[in-house]
Amino acid sequence: RSQHLQQMSNGDPQLVARLADLLPAGRVIATASLGDIAPALKTLREQGVSLLGLVGGDGTLSGTLTELIETWPRPWPAILVTRGGTVNTISAALGARGSPAASLQRLLRPDSNPLETVREALRVEAERAPARYGLIFGNGLATRWLQAYYAEPEPGVKAASRVLAASNAAGG
């Protein structure tokens, strides 16, 4: 398979360089916003990529799946989900472990036998908003928790702990 790794954002400034060392030139594209995803996918589609690795969290996966489903004709590339976000709900549920670089190194080993699974993407539509695709969506409590988390000055493990502690102290 042709490999590629996309990074939405991660607190490790050397990560892109480490990942680029593992893959052929031009196969690592760092994206900084949702608007960067469509051009990155177009480039990768033109290169014939059949395996797309994602470094980021649940939002990166949802943003990428939405663009992929809307713009990439079938067959879609296989997706390697890594633990590159701050919450990593989906990657944890799929059994991802270790850093994004470690996940990629394991996959590239000649004796690699990755677990392959097919998951149905959820499609969610809201009034006056384009459809979004993903593997997890929240409403009510989950939405309020994520809003509080992203309101933190510096999202990350410490911020998640503070929001969780505050929600427990508030009784929910």
N, C-alpha and C positions, 0 to 999 in steps of 0.2 A: 504494500500500500504506500501511497505517497503521503507523507506526514506533514502536518502544519500545526503550529501552536499559536493561538491568539491570546493575547493578554488584554483584559479590559483595564484593570488597575490592581496594583499590589504594592504593599509597602516596601518591597525589596527592589532597590534601584538597579541591582546587578542581575536580577532574574532574567530579563530579556537577553542579556549577553550570554548568560550561562545556557539558556535554552537554544540560542542561535548556534552555539558551539556544538550542539548535539544533532542539528539538522542541516540539510543542504542550504546554501545561500538563498535568501529570499523567502524562506519558509516560515519565518517568525514575523508576524505583523503585530505590533503593539497598537491597540486602540485605546483612546482616552475618553471616548464618549459614544453614545448610541449612534450618533451620526457617522462615526467612523466605520461602523460594522458593514454597511452595505458595500462601500468601495472595497473593503478588505475581502469580503466574500466574492465579489466580482473577480478580483485578481486571482484568488485561489481557485475559483471555478475554471477560469481560463487556463490555469496551470494543471488542471486535471487532478486536483487533490481528492483523495478518497478517504482520508482520515483527518478529522479536524479536532485538535486538542484545545480545550478552553481552560484558561487560567483566570479565575474569578469566582464569584459566588453565585448565588441564586439569581441575582439580577443580570449578571453577565450571561448566564445560560438562557434566561428568558429573552433577553434582548437579541441574542444571537439566533436562537430558535425562531423567533418572530421573523427576522430578516431572511433566514435560511428558507423557511417554509414559504414565505411570500415571493422570494426571488429566484431560488435555485431549483431548476427542473429536476425531477426524480431521474435516477436514484440519488438520494442525498448521501453525503459522506457519513461514515461512522463518526461518532463523537466520543472523544476521551474527556471525561469530566475529572478535573483535578481539584484539589483543596486549596484554591488560591484566593478565596474570599475571606470575609471575616466571620460569617455565620456558617456557611458550608452545609446547610441542611440537606440539599439534594445529594451532593457528593458523598456525604457521610452515609446517607440512606442507600446509596449505590455501592458502598464498600470501598470508596477511595481512601487511600491512606498515604501518609508521607507528603513530602513537598511536591509541587508541580514538576520540578526537575527530576526528582526520584521516580515519580510516576512515568515520566517520559523515558528515563533510562531503563526502567523495567520493561516497558513496552518494546523498546528497540533491541533488547537482548535477543540473540538468535533462538534461545530456548523459551522465549516468551509464549505463554499460552493464556492470553487475556480472557477474562470472563466477558462474554458478549451477551447482552440482554436487549430486548426490544421494549420500549416504553411508549405508551400513547401520549402524545402531547395534548395538553388541555388548551382549549381556545376560549378566551374570555373576551366579552364585548361589554363596554359600558356606553352609556349615552354620549353621543358626540365625541367619541374617542375611537381610534382605530383598534382593530382586534389585536390581542397579544396572545402569544403562545408560550407555554412553559410546562413545567412538571409540578409546580406548587403555586398556589395563590392563596392569599389570606384575606379575611374579612373580619370585621369586628375587632376582637382582642388581638389577633395577629397583626392587623393593619395598624392599630394603635401602638403596639409594641414596636413595629418597624419604624413608625413615624417618630417615636421617642428615641429610638436608637440612632436614626439618621439626623436627629436634631442635636446630638452630642457634638461637641467641638471637634473631636477626633475619633471617628468610628473605629472600632477594633474590639479585641477581647475585653479590655478594661471597660469600655463603654457598654458592651453587652452585659457585663457583670453589674455595672451600676444601674442600668435600666431594669434588669431582672430583680435586683435587690429592692429597687424603688417600687416595682410592681408587687412584690411579695409584701413589703411594708404597708402598701395601700390596700392589701387584701385581695389582690388579683392581678 
